[in-house]
């Protein structure tokens, strides 16, 4: 699966750098900027990288050896903006999962907390178009759905 290089995690970038270019000593602890710089030194100029297709949420958590946890049904709506139909990537304690948009998905409780805490600053505009009144808004708005019977 291909993803935008700016959307890649440090782990995805490190794996791409070591597998595709054979770069030794590249690891996720370096951070995304340092790994992108190493890739640039190889002459790589692409804006996308090839990554392993992550497993759905439930399989990802099971594969990480996690204990069975409370699952909560949520719905992340699609949006009319770039990337608004792509799955939402959420990481908890190093376990990354993709959550599909537009369908009800049961996710472990800790992923719901991560989504609740993911916020960004949004500004109103004054009469001259300058940003004013900063407020925090959810990065990925979602709804908790009733549990299936």
N, CA, C and O atoms as a GROMACS GRO file, in nm:
protein
  596
    1UNK      N    1   0.085  -0.116   0.000
    1UNK     CA    2   0.000   0.000   0.000
    1UNK      C    3   0.090   0.123   0.000
    1UNK      O    4   0.193   0.126   0.068
    2UNK      N    5   0.052   0.225  -0.075
    2UNK     CA    6   0.128   0.350  -0.078
    2UNK      C    7   0.059   0.455   0.007
    2UNK      O    8  -0.063   0.465   0.008
    3UNK      N    9   0.141   0.533   0.080
    3UNK     CA   10   0.089   0.644   0.158
    3UNK      C   11   0.178   0.766   0.134
    3UNK      O   12   0.292   0.752   0.092
    4UNK      N   13   0.125   0.883   0.162
    4UNK     CA   14   0.202   1.006   0.150
    4UNK      C   15   0.316   1.002   0.251
    4UNK      O   16   0.296   0.960   0.366
    5UNK      N   17   0.433   1.043   0.211
    5UNK     CA   18   0.550   1.040   0.299
    5UNK      C   19   0.527   1.125   0.424
    5UNK      O   20   0.578   1.092   0.531
    6UNK      N   21   0.451   1.234   0.412
    6UNK     CA   22   0.425   1.320   0.527
    6UNK      C   23   0.324   1.260   0.624
    6UNK      O   24   0.313   1.307   0.737
    7UNK      N   25   0.250   1.156   0.582
    7UNK     CA   26   0.155   1.089   0.669
    7UNK      C   27   0.215   0.965   0.734
    7UNK      O   28   0.152   0.904   0.821
    8UNK      N   29   0.335   0.927   0.694
    8UNK     CA   30   0.398   0.805   0.744
    8UNK      C   31   0.449   0.824   0.887
    8UNK      O   32   0.495   0.931   0.924
    9UNK      N   33   0.439   0.717   0.964
    9UNK     CA   34   0.496   0.717   1.098
    9UNK      C   35   0.647   0.696   1.090
    9UNK      O   36   0.699   0.656   0.985
   10UNK      N   37   0.715   0.723   1.199
   10UNK     CA   38   0.860   0.702   1.202
   10UNK      C   39   0.893   0.555   1.176
   10UNK      O   40   0.991   0.525   1.108
   11UNK      N   41   0.813   0.463   1.228
   11UNK     CA   42   0.837   0.320   1.206
   11UNK      C   43   0.822   0.284   1.058
   11UNK      O   44   0.902   0.208   1.004
   12UNK      N   45   0.719   0.340   0.993
   12UNK     CA   46   0.699   0.312   0.851
   12UNK      C   47   0.814   0.369   0.767
   12UNK      O   48   0.863   0.303   0.675
   13UNK      N   49   0.857   0.490   0.800
   13UNK     CA   50   0.969   0.550   0.728
   13UNK      C   51   1.097   0.471   0.747
   13UNK      O   52   1.172   0.449   0.652
   14UNK      N   53   1.123   0.428   0.871
   14UNK     CA   54   1.245   0.352   0.900
   14UNK      C   55   1.247   0.220   0.824
   14UNK      O   56   1.349   0.181   0.769
   15UNK      N   57   1.133   0.152   0.822
   15UNK     CA   58   1.126   0.025   0.750
   15UNK      C   59   1.148   0.048   0.600
   15UNK      O   60   1.221  -0.028   0.536
   16UNK      N   61   1.084   0.150   0.545
   16UNK     CA   62   1.100   0.182   0.403
   16UNK      C   63   1.246   0.212   0.372
   16UNK      O   64   1.300   0.163   0.273
   17UNK      N   65   1.310   0.293   0.456
   17UNK     CA   66   1.450   0.332   0.433
   17UNK      C   67   1.543   0.211   0.439
   17UNK      O   68   1.635   0.200   0.358
   18UNK      N   69   1.520   0.121   0.532
   18UNK     CA   70   1.610   0.006   0.544
   18UNK      C   71   1.584  -0.099   0.437
   18UNK      O   72   1.678  -0.158   0.384
   19UNK      N   73   1.456  -0.123   0.404
   19UNK     CA   74   1.424  -0.225   0.305
   19UNK      C   75   1.453  -0.176   0.163
   19UNK      O   76   1.518  -0.246   0.085
   20UNK      N   77   1.405  -0.058   0.130
   20UNK     CA   78   1.418  -0.008  -0.008
   20UNK      C   79   1.558   0.041  -0.041
   20UNK      O   80   1.608   0.018  -0.151
   21UNK      N   81   1.624   0.109   0.056
   21UNK     CA   82   1.754   0.168   0.028
   21UNK      C   83   1.867   0.103   0.104
   21UNK      O   84   1.983   0.140   0.085
   22UNK      N   85   1.837   0.007   0.190
   22UNK     CA   86   1.941  -0.062   0.265
   22UNK      C   87   2.014   0.026   0.364
   22UNK      O   88   2.130   0.000   0.397
   23UNK      N   89   1.948   0.130   0.413
   23UNK     CA   90   2.012   0.220   0.508
   23UNK      C   91   2.026   0.152   0.644
   23UNK      O   92   1.927   0.110   0.703
   24UNK      N   93   2.150   0.142   0.693
   24UNK     CA   94   2.176   0.084   0.824
   24UNK      C   95   2.164   0.192   0.930
   24UNK      O   96   2.191   0.309   0.904
   25UNK      N   97   2.124   0.152   1.049
   25UNK     CA   98   2.118   0.246   1.160
   25UNK      C   99   1.998   0.338   1.159
   25UNK      O  100   1.990   0.429   1.242
   26UNK      N  101   1.905   0.318   1.067
   26UNK     CA  102   1.784   0.400   1.064
   26UNK      C  103   1.678   0.329   1.146
   26UNK      O  104   1.647   0.212   1.121
   27UNK      N  105   1.624   0.399   1.246
   27UNK     CA  106   1.517   0.340   1.326
   27UNK      C  107   1.417   0.448   1.364
   27UNK      O  108   1.442   0.567   1.348
   28UNK      N  109   1.302   0.404   1.415
   28UNK     CA  110   1.192   0.496   1.444
   28UNK      C  111   1.226   0.599   1.551
   28UNK      O  112   1.165   0.705   1.556
   29UNK      N  113   1.323   0.568   1.636
   29UNK     CA  114   1.360   0.661   1.744
   29UNK      C  115   1.427   0.788   1.692
   29UNK      O  116   1.438   0.887   1.765
   30UNK      N  117   1.471   0.785   1.568
   30UNK     CA  118   1.535   0.903   1.508
   30UNK      C  119   1.433   1.014   1.483
   30UNK      O  120   1.468   1.132   1.481
   31UNK      N  121   1.308   0.975   1.464
   31UNK     CA  122   1.204   1.072   1.432
   31UNK      C  123   1.185   1.085   1.282
   31UNK      O  124   1.274   1.053   1.203
   32UNK      N  125   1.067   1.131   1.244
   32UNK     CA  126   1.032   1.136   1.102
   32UNK      C  127   1.118   1.234   1.023
   32UNK      O  128   1.155   1.204   0.909
   33UNK      N  129   1.151   1.349   1.081
   33UNK     CA  130   1.230   1.448   1.007
   33UNK      C  131   1.370   1.395   0.975
   33UNK      O  132   1.419   1.411   0.863
   34UNK      N  133   1.433   1.331   1.073
   34UNK     CA  134   1.568   1.278   1.051
   34UNK      C  135   1.566   1.166   0.947
   34UNK      O  136   1.657   1.156   0.865
   35UNK      N  137   1.464   1.082   0.950
   35UNK     CA  138   1.457   0.972   0.853
   35UNK      C  139   1.430   1.027   0.714
   35UNK      O  140   1.489   0.979   0.616
   36UNK      N  141   1.342   1.127   0.703
   36UNK     CA  142   1.318   1.189   0.572
   36UNK      C  143   1.448   1.251   0.517
   36UNK      O  144   1.474   1.244   0.397
   37UNK      N  145   1.527   1.311   0.605
   37UNK     CA  146   1.655   1.370   0.564
   37UNK      C  147   1.749   1.262   0.511
   37UNK      O  148   1.817   1.283   0.411
   38UNK      N  149   1.754   1.147   0.578
   38UNK     CA  150   1.839   1.036   0.531
   38UNK      C  151   1.791   0.987   0.395
   38UNK      O  152   1.872   0.958   0.307
   39UNK      N  153   1.659   0.978   0.378
   39UNK     CA  154   1.605   0.936   0.248
   39UNK      C  155   1.643   1.037   0.140
   39UNK      O  156   1.678   0.998   0.028
   40UNK      N  157   1.636   1.166   0.172
   40UNK     CA  158   1.671   1.269   0.074
   40UNK      C  159   1.817   1.256   0.033
   40UNK      O  160   1.852   1.281  -0.083
   41UNK      N  161   1.903   1.218   0.127
   41UNK     CA  162   2.046   1.203   0.094
   41UNK      C  163   2.070   1.088  -0.003
   41UNK      O  164   2.173   1.085  -0.070
   42UNK      N  165   1.976   0.992  -0.012
   42UNK     CA  166   1.990   0.884  -0.110
   42UNK      C  167   1.946   0.927  -0.248
   42UNK      O  168   1.968   0.857  -0.347
   43UNK      N  169   1.883   1.046  -0.256
   43UNK     CA  170   1.830   1.094  -0.383
   43UNK      C  171   1.682   1.068  -0.397
   43UNK      O  172   1.623   1.101  -0.500
   44UNK      N  173   1.619   1.010  -0.296
   44UNK     CA  174   1.476   0.984  -0.300
   44UNK      C  175   1.401   1.115  -0.296
   44UNK      O  176   1.420   1.196  -0.205
   45UNK      N  177   1.314   1.138  -0.396
   45UNK     CA  178   1.238   1.263  -0.402
   45UNK      C  179   1.087   1.239  -0.410
   45UNK      O  180   1.010   1.333  -0.429
   46UNK      N  181   1.045   1.114  -0.393
   46UNK     CA  182   0.904   1.082  -0.405
   46UNK      C  183   0.822   1.142  -0.292
   46UNK      O  184   0.874   1.175  -0.186
   47UNK      N  185   0.692   1.156  -0.316
   47UNK     CA  186   0.604   1.205  -0.211
   47UNK      C  187   0.520   1.093  -0.151
   47UNK      O  188   0.436   1.117  -0.064
   48UNK      N  189   0.542   0.968  -0.198
   48UNK     CA  190   0.474   0.852  -0.142
   48UNK      C  191   0.576   0.742  -0.115
   48UNK      O  192   0.679   0.733  -0.180
   49UNK      N  193   0.543   0.658  -0.015
   49UNK     CA  194   0.627   0.542   0.014
   49UNK      C  195   0.538   0.419   0.019
   49UNK      O  196   0.418   0.428   0.043
   50UNK      N  197   0.599   0.304  -0.003
   50UNK     CA  198   0.529   0.176   0.005
   50UNK      C  199   0.540   0.124   0.147
   50UNK      O  200   0.651   0.113   0.201
   51UNK      N  201   0.426   0.091   0.209
   51UNK     CA  202   0.425   0.037   0.345
   51UNK      C  203   0.340  -0.089   0.348
   51UNK      O  204   0.259  -0.114   0.258
   52UNK      N  205   0.362  -0.169   0.453
   52UNK     CA  206   0.278  -0.286   0.472
   52UNK      C  207   0.137  -0.239   0.503
   52UNK      O  208   0.118  -0.140   0.573
   53UNK      N  209   0.040  -0.310   0.451
   53UNK     CA  210  -0.100  -0.275   0.477
   53UNK      C  211  -0.133  -0.317   0.620
   53UNK      O  212  -0.133  -0.436   0.650
   54UNK      N  213  -0.162  -0.220   0.709
   54UNK     CA  214  -0.191  -0.258   0.848
   54UNK      C  215  -0.316  -0.344   0.857
   54UNK      O  216  -0.408  -0.333   0.776
   55UNK      N  217  -0.316  -0.430   0.957
   55UNK     CA  218  -0.431  -0.515   0.983
   55UNK      C  219  -0.545  -0.429   1.036
   55UNK      O  220  -0.520  -0.320   1.089
   56UNK      N  221  -0.669  -0.474   1.023
   56UNK     CA  222  -0.779  -0.402   1.088
   56UNK      C  223  -0.756  -0.394   1.239
   56UNK      O  224  -0.674  -0.469   1.293
   57UNK      N  225  -0.827  -0.304   1.305
   57UNK     CA  226  -0.804  -0.276   1.447
   57UNK      C  227  -0.800  -0.401   1.532
   57UNK      O  228  -0.704  -0.421   1.606
   58UNK      N  229  -0.901  -0.486   1.524
   58UNK     CA  230  -0.909  -0.601   1.612
   58UNK      C  231  -0.789  -0.694   1.594
   58UNK      O  232  -0.732  -0.741   1.692
   59UNK      N  233  -0.748  -0.720   1.470
   59UNK     CA  234  -0.635  -0.808   1.444
   59UNK      C  235  -0.505  -0.745   1.491
   59UNK      O  236  -0.417  -0.815   1.542
   60UNK      N  237  -0.492  -0.613   1.475
   60UNK     CA  238  -0.370  -0.545   1.518
   60UNK      C  239  -0.352  -0.558   1.668
   60UNK      O  240  -0.242  -0.587   1.715
   61UNK      N  241  -0.459  -0.538   1.743
   61UNK     CA  242  -0.449  -0.545   1.888
   61UNK      C  243  -0.420  -0.688   1.932
   61UNK      O  244  -0.340  -0.710   2.023
   62UNK      N  245  -0.485  -0.788   1.869
   62UNK     CA  246  -0.459  -0.927   1.904
   62UNK      C  247  -0.315  -0.965   1.874
   62UNK      O  248  -0.250  -1.032   1.954
   63UNK      N  249  -0.264  -0.922   1.759
   63UNK     CA  250  -0.128  -0.956   1.720
   63UNK      C  251  -0.026  -0.897   1.814
   63UNK      O  252   0.083  -0.953   1.830
   64UNK      N  253  -0.058  -0.787   1.878
   64UNK     CA  254   0.034  -0.724   1.971
   64UNK      C  255   0.033  -0.794   2.107
   64UNK      O  256   0.102  -0.751   2.199
   65UNK      N  257  -0.045  -0.900   2.120
   65UNK     CA  258  -0.049  -0.974   2.245
   65UNK      C  259  -0.133  -0.905   2.351
   65UNK      O  260  -0.115  -0.930   2.470
   66UNK      N  261  -0.222  -0.820   2.308
   66UNK     CA  262  -0.303  -0.745   2.404
   66UNK      C  263  -0.407  -0.836   2.467
   66UNK      O  264  -0.457  -0.930   2.406
   67UNK      N  265  -0.438  -0.805   2.590
   67UNK     CA  266  -0.544  -0.875   2.661
   67UNK      C  267  -0.677  -0.828   2.603
   67UNK      O  268  -0.689  -0.715   2.556
   68UNK      N  269  -0.778  -0.917   2.606
   68UNK     CA  270  -0.909  -0.879   2.555
   68UNK      C  271  -0.956  -0.753   2.627
   68UNK      O  272  -0.953  -0.745   2.750
   69UNK      N  273  -1.000  -0.656   2.551
   69UNK     CA  274  -1.042  -0.528   2.607
   69UNK      C  275  -1.183  -0.497   2.565
   69UNK      O  276  -1.238  -0.558   2.474
   70UNK      N  277  -1.241  -0.401   2.635
   70UNK     CA  278  -1.376  -0.357   2.602
   70UNK      C  279  -1.375  -0.292   2.464
   70UNK      O  280  -1.295  -0.203   2.438
   71UNK      N  281  -1.463  -0.337   2.377
   71UNK     CA  282  -1.475  -0.280   2.243
   71UNK      C  283  -1.593  -0.184   2.240
   71UNK      O  284  -1.699  -0.213   2.295
   72UNK      N  285  -1.572  -0.069   2.176
   72UNK     CA  286  -1.675   0.035   2.168
   72UNK      C  287  -1.705   0.062   2.021
   72UNK      O  288  -1.613   0.089   1.943
   73UNK      N  289  -1.832   0.054   1.980
   73UNK     CA  290  -1.866   0.083   1.841
   73UNK      C  291  -1.862   0.234   1.815
   73UNK      O  292  -1.925   0.311   1.887
   74UNK      N  293  -1.788   0.274   1.712
   74UNK     CA  294  -1.780   0.416   1.677
   74UNK      C  295  -1.802   0.433   1.527
   74UNK      O  296  -1.792   0.338   1.449
   75UNK      N  297  -1.832   0.556   1.489
   75UNK     CA  298  -1.847   0.592   1.348
   75UNK      C  299  -1.768   0.720   1.324
   75UNK      O  300  -1.796   0.824   1.385
   76UNK      N  301  -1.670   0.712   1.236
   76UNK     CA  302  -1.596   0.830   1.192
   76UNK      C  303  -1.649   0.864   1.053
   76UNK      O  304  -1.627   0.788   0.959
   77UNK      N  305  -1.719   0.976   1.039
   77UNK     CA  306  -1.780   1.006   0.908
   77UNK      C  307  -1.675   1.044   0.804
   77UNK      O  308  -1.566   1.090   0.837
   78UNK      N  309  -1.711   1.023   0.678
   78UNK     CA  310  -1.627   1.072   0.570
   78UNK      C  311  -1.641   1.224   0.565
   78UNK      O  312  -1.739   1.279   0.615
   79UNK      N  313  -1.543   1.290   0.504
   79UNK     CA  314  -1.546   1.436   0.495
   79UNK      C  315  -1.515   1.479   0.353
   79UNK      O  316  -1.447   1.408   0.279
   80UNK      N  317  -1.564   1.596   0.316
   80UNK     CA  318  -1.540   1.650   0.182
   80UNK      C  319  -1.415   1.737   0.182
   80UNK      O  320  -1.423   1.859   0.163
   81UNK      N  321  -1.302   1.675   0.204
   81UNK     CA  322  -1.172   1.742   0.200
   81UNK      C  323  -1.068   1.637   0.165
   81UNK      O  324  -1.096   1.518   0.174
   82UNK      N  325  -0.949   1.679   0.126
   82UNK     CA  326  -0.847   1.580   0.090
   82UNK      C  327  -0.823   1.481   0.204
   82UNK      O  328  -0.803   1.521   0.319
   83UNK      N  329  -0.826   1.353   0.173
   83UNK     CA  330  -0.805   1.248   0.273
   83UNK      C  331  -0.929   1.218   0.355
   83UNK      O  332  -0.923   1.135   0.446
   84UNK      N  333  -1.040   1.281   0.326
   84UNK     CA  334  -1.161   1.265   0.405
   84UNK      C  335  -1.232   1.133   0.388
   84UNK      O  336  -1.330   1.106   0.458
   85UNK      N  337  -1.186   1.050   0.296
   85UNK     CA  338  -1.244   0.917   0.279
   85UNK      C  339  -1.144   0.809   0.319
   85UNK      O  340  -1.179   0.691   0.323
   86UNK      N  341  -1.021   0.848   0.350
   86UNK     CA  342  -0.917   0.754   0.390
   86UNK      C  343  -0.939   0.707   0.533
   86UNK      O  344  -0.995   0.781   0.614
   87UNK      N  345  -0.895   0.585   0.565
   87UNK     CA  346  -0.904   0.540   0.704
   87UNK      C  347  -0.823   0.632   0.796
   87UNK      O  348  -0.725   0.694   0.754
   88UNK      N  349  -0.865   0.640   0.922
   88UNK     CA  350  -0.796   0.722   1.022
   88UNK      C  351  -0.693   0.633   1.091
   88UNK      O  352  -0.727   0.526   1.141
   89UNK      N  353  -0.569   0.677   1.094
   89UNK     CA  354  -0.462   0.602   1.158
   89UNK      C  355  -0.451   0.649   1.303
   89UNK      O  356  -0.433   0.768   1.330
   90UNK      N  357  -0.462   0.553   1.396
   90UNK     CA  358  -0.456   0.583   1.539
   90UNK      C  359  -0.354   0.490   1.603
   90UNK      O  360  -0.353   0.369   1.576
   91UNK      N  361  -0.267   0.546   1.687
   91UNK     CA  362  -0.168   0.465   1.756
   91UNK      C  363  -0.185   0.474   1.906
   91UNK      O  364  -0.207   0.583   1.960
   92UNK      N  365  -0.175   0.361   1.973
   92UNK     CA  366  -0.181   0.355   2.118
   92UNK      C  367  -0.065   0.267   2.165
   92UNK      O  368  -0.059   0.149   2.132
   93UNK      N  369   0.024   0.326   2.243
   93UNK     CA  370   0.139   0.252   2.298
   93UNK      C  371   0.215   0.174   2.190
   93UNK      O  372   0.254   0.059   2.212
   94UNK      N  373   0.235   0.236   2.076
   94UNK     CA  374   0.313   0.176   1.969
   94UNK      C  375   0.236   0.081   1.879
   94UNK      O  376   0.292   0.030   1.782
   95UNK      N  377   0.109   0.057   1.908
   95UNK     CA  378   0.027  -0.030   1.823
   95UNK      C  379  -0.062   0.059   1.737
   95UNK      O  380  -0.152   0.127   1.787
   96UNK      N  381  -0.035   0.058   1.606
   96UNK     CA  382  -0.105   0.146   1.513
   96UNK      C  383  -0.213   0.067   1.441
   96UNK      O  384  -0.192  -0.047   1.400
   97UNK      N  385  -0.329   0.130   1.427
   97UNK     CA  386  -0.440   0.066   1.356
   97UNK      C  387  -0.508   0.168   1.266
   97UNK      O  388  -0.505   0.288   1.294
   98UNK      N  389  -0.567   0.119   1.158
   98UNK     CA  390  -0.647   0.204   1.069
   98UNK      C  391  -0.793   0.180   1.100
   98UNK      O  392  -0.838   0.066   1.110
   99UNK      N  393  -0.868   0.289   1.115
   99UNK     CA  394  -1.011   0.279   1.143
   99UNK      C  395  -1.085   0.332   1.020
   99UNK      O  396  -1.066   0.447   0.981
  100UNK      N  397  -1.167   0.248   0.961
  100UNK     CA  398  -1.242   0.286   0.841
  100UNK      C  399  -1.340   0.398   0.872
  100UNK      O  400  -1.396   0.406   0.981
  101UNK      N  401  -1.359   0.485   0.773
  101UNK     CA  402  -1.458   0.593   0.782
  101UNK      C  403  -1.589   0.548   0.719
  101UNK      O  404  -1.590   0.464   0.628
  102UNK      N  405  -1.697   0.605   0.768
  102UNK     CA  406  -1.827   0.583   0.705
  102UNK      C  407  -1.896   0.454   0.743
  102UNK      O  408  -2.005   0.426   0.693
  103UNK      N  409  -1.836   0.372   0.829
  103UNK     CA  410  -1.898   0.248   0.876
  103UNK      C  411  -1.877   0.238   1.026
  103UNK      O  412  -1.780   0.291   1.080
  104UNK      N  413  -1.968   0.169   1.094
  104UNK     CA  414  -1.953   0.147   1.237
  104UNK      C  415  -1.846   0.040   1.258
  104UNK      O  416  -1.853  -0.069   1.201
  105UNK      N  417  -1.747   0.073   1.341
  105UNK     CA  418  -1.636  -0.017   1.369
  105UNK      C  419  -1.621  -0.029   1.520
  105UNK      O  420  -1.627   0.071   1.591
  106UNK      N  421  -1.602  -0.152   1.569
  106UNK     CA  422  -1.576  -0.172   1.711
  106UNK      C  423  -1.426  -0.161   1.734
  106UNK      O  424  -1.348  -0.234   1.674
  107UNK      N  425  -1.387  -0.069   1.823
  107UNK     CA  426  -1.246  -0.048   1.853
  107UNK      C  427  -1.224  -0.058   2.003
  107UNK      O  428  -1.316  -0.031   2.081
  108UNK      N  429  -1.105  -0.098   2.045
  108UNK     CA  430  -1.075  -0.102   2.188
  108UNK      C  431  -1.089   0.036   2.251
  108UNK      O  432  -1.066   0.138   2.186
  109UNK      N  433  -1.126   0.037   2.377
  109UNK     CA  434  -1.155   0.160   2.450
  109UNK      C  435  -1.039   0.260   2.445
  109UNK      O  436  -1.062   0.380   2.436
  110UNK      N  437  -0.916   0.211   2.450
  110UNK     CA  438  -0.802   0.303   2.450
  110UNK      C  439  -0.788   0.380   2.318
  110UNK      O  440  -0.733   0.491   2.316
  111UNK      N  441  -0.836   0.323   2.208
  111UNK     CA  442  -0.833   0.394   2.080
  111UNK      C  443  -0.938   0.505   2.079
  111UNK      O  444  -0.917   0.611   2.019
  112UNK      N  445  -1.050   0.481   2.145
  112UNK     CA  446  -1.152   0.584   2.158
  112UNK      C  447  -1.094   0.702   2.237
  112UNK      O  448  -1.114   0.818   2.200
  113UNK      N  449  -1.022   0.672   2.346
  113UNK     CA  450  -0.960   0.779   2.425
  113UNK      C  451  -0.857   0.857   2.343
  113UNK      O  452  -0.848   0.979   2.354
  114UNK      N  453  -0.781   0.786   2.261
  114UNK     CA  454  -0.682   0.853   2.175
  114UNK      C  455  -0.752   0.948   2.077
  114UNK      O  456  -0.706   1.059   2.055
  115UNK      N  457  -0.863   0.903   2.020
  115UNK     CA  458  -0.939   0.989   1.928
  115UNK      C  459  -0.998   1.109   2.001
  115UNK      O  460  -1.000   1.220   1.947
  116UNK      N  461  -1.048   1.088   2.124
  116UNK     CA  462  -1.104   1.198   2.202
  116UNK      C  463  -0.998   1.303   2.234
  116UNK      O  464  -1.028   1.422   2.242
  117UNK      N  465  -0.874   1.260   2.253
  117UNK     CA  466  -0.766   1.351   2.290
  117UNK      C  467  -0.697   1.415   2.169
  117UNK      O  468  -0.619   1.509   2.185
  118UNK      N  469  -0.725   1.366   2.049
  118UNK     CA  470  -0.662   1.422   1.929
  118UNK      C  471  -0.736   1.550   1.889
  118UNK      O  472  -0.847   1.545   1.838
  119UNK      N  473  -0.671   1.663   1.914
  119UNK     CA  474  -0.733   1.792   1.884
  119UNK      C  475  -0.635   1.882   1.811
  119UNK      O  476  -0.513   1.861   1.815
  120UNK      N  477  -0.690   1.984   1.745
  120UNK     CA  478  -0.609   2.084   1.676
  120UNK      C  479  -0.669   2.221   1.703
  120UNK      O  480  -0.784   2.232   1.747
  121UNK      N  481  -0.592   2.326   1.677
  121UNK     CA  482  -0.639   2.462   1.699
  121UNK      C  483  -0.707   2.511   1.572
  121UNK      O  484  -0.656   2.493   1.461
  122UNK      N  485  -0.823   2.574   1.590
  122UNK     CA  486  -0.895   2.637   1.477
  122UNK      C  487  -0.924   2.781   1.517
  122UNK      O  488  -0.957   2.809   1.632
  123UNK      N  489  -0.913   2.872   1.421
  123UNK     CA  490  -0.932   3.014   1.447
  123UNK      C  491  -1.054   3.066   1.374
  123UNK      O  492  -1.086   3.021   1.264
  124UNK      N  493  -1.124   3.163   1.435
  124UNK     CA  494  -1.223   3.243   1.364
  124UNK      C  495  -1.146   3.351   1.289
  124UNK      O  496  -1.026   3.369   1.313
  125UNK      N  497  -1.211   3.422   1.199
  125UNK     CA  498  -1.147   3.532   1.126
  125UNK      C  499  -1.215   3.662   1.165
  125UNK      O  500  -1.337   3.668   1.179
  126UNK      N  501  -1.134   3.767   1.183
  126UNK     CA  502  -1.194   3.898   1.211
  126UNK      C  503  -1.232   3.965   1.079
  126UNK      O  504  -1.218   3.904   0.972
  127UNK      N  505  -1.280   4.088   1.085
  127UNK     CA  506  -1.326   4.158   0.964
  127UNK      C  507  -1.216   4.180   0.860
  127UNK      O  508  -1.246   4.202   0.743
  128UNK      N  509  -1.089   4.172   0.904
  128UNK     CA  510  -0.976   4.189   0.810
  128UNK      C  511  -0.919   4.055   0.765
  128UNK      O  512  -0.818   4.051   0.694
  129UNK      N  513  -0.982   3.946   0.806
  129UNK     CA  514  -0.936   3.814   0.765
  129UNK      C  515  -0.824   3.758   0.852
  129UNK      O  516  -0.768   3.654   0.819
  130UNK      N  517  -0.791   3.826   0.962
  130UNK     CA  518  -0.686   3.778   1.051
  130UNK      C  519  -0.744   3.674   1.147
  130UNK      O  520  -0.860   3.684   1.187
  131UNK      N  521  -0.662   3.575   1.185
  131UNK     CA  522  -0.711   3.473   1.278
  131UNK      C  523  -0.729   3.530   1.419
  131UNK      O  524  -0.642   3.600   1.471
  132UNK      N  525  -0.843   3.499   1.481
  132UNK     CA  526  -0.874   3.541   1.618
  132UNK      C  527  -0.949   3.427   1.688
  132UNK      O  528  -0.995   3.334   1.622
  133UNK      N  529  -0.960   3.436   1.818
  133UNK     CA  530  -1.039   3.342   1.899
  133UNK      C  531  -1.003   3.195   1.873
  133UNK      O  532  -1.085   3.120   1.820
  134UNK      N  533  -0.882   3.154   1.908
  134UNK     CA  534  -0.846   3.013   1.887
  134UNK      C  535  -0.931   2.920   1.975
  134UNK      O  536  -0.955   2.948   2.092
  135UNK      N  537  -0.975   2.811   1.916
  135UNK     CA  538  -1.047   2.709   1.992
  135UNK      C  539  -0.990   2.572   1.953
  135UNK      O  540  -0.936   2.555   1.843
  136UNK      N  541  -1.002   2.476   2.042
  136UNK     CA  542  -0.959   2.339   2.015
  136UNK      C  543  -1.077   2.262   1.956
  136UNK      O  544  -1.187   2.264   2.011
  137UNK      N  545  -1.052   2.193   1.845
  137UNK     CA  546  -1.155   2.111   1.781
  137UNK      C  547  -1.099   1.971   1.758
  137UNK      O  548  -0.977   1.955   1.747
  138UNK      N  549  -1.185   1.870   1.752
  138UNK     CA  550  -1.136   1.734   1.729
  138UNK      C  551  -1.066   1.722   1.593
  138UNK      O  552  -1.113   1.778   1.493
  139UNK      N  553  -0.956   1.649   1.591
  139UNK     CA  554  -0.886   1.623   1.465
  139UNK      C  555  -0.971   1.532   1.377
  139UNK      O  556  -0.981   1.552   1.256
  140UNK      N  557  -1.033   1.432   1.440
  140UNK     CA  558  -1.119   1.338   1.368
  140UNK      C  559  -1.250   1.324   1.446
  140UNK      O  560  -1.260   1.239   1.534
  141UNK      N  561  -1.351   1.408   1.414
  141UNK     CA  562  -1.479   1.394   1.485
  141UNK      C  563  -1.535   1.253   1.465
  141UNK      O  564  -1.524   1.195   1.357
  142UNK      N  565  -1.596   1.200   1.570
  142UNK     CA  566  -1.656   1.066   1.561
  142UNK      C  567  -1.773   1.057   1.656
  142UNK      O  568  -1.791   1.143   1.743
  143UNK      N  569  -1.854   0.955   1.640
  143UNK     CA  570  -1.969   0.931   1.727
  143UNK      C  571  -1.957   0.792   1.789
  143UNK      O  572  -1.917   0.697   1.722
  144UNK      N  573  -1.991   0.782   1.916
  144UNK     CA  574  -2.000   0.652   1.980
  144UNK      C  575  -2.141   0.601   1.950
  144UNK      O  576  -2.240   0.670   1.976
  145UNK      N  577  -2.149   0.482   1.898
  145UNK     CA  578  -2.276   0.425   1.854
  145UNK      C  579  -2.331   0.329   1.960
  145UNK      O  580  -2.255   0.279   2.043
  146UNK      N  581  -2.461   0.303   1.957
  146UNK     CA  582  -2.517   0.206   2.051
  146UNK      C  583  -2.458   0.068   2.026
  146UNK      O  584  -2.433   0.029   1.912
  147UNK      N  585  -2.436  -0.006   2.134
  147UNK     CA  586  -2.380  -0.141   2.122
  147UNK      C  587  -2.479  -0.232   2.051
  147UNK      O  588  -2.600  -0.222   2.071
  148UNK      N  589  -2.426  -0.320   1.968
  148UNK     CA  590  -2.512  -0.416   1.897
  148UNK      C  591  -2.565  -0.518   1.996
  148UNK      O  592  -2.493  -0.562   2.086
  149UNK      N  593  -2.689  -0.554   1.979
  149UNK     CA  594  -2.750  -0.650   2.073
  149UNK      C  595  -2.716  -0.792   2.039
  149UNK      O  596  -2.759  -0.884   2.108
   0.00000   0.00000   0.00000
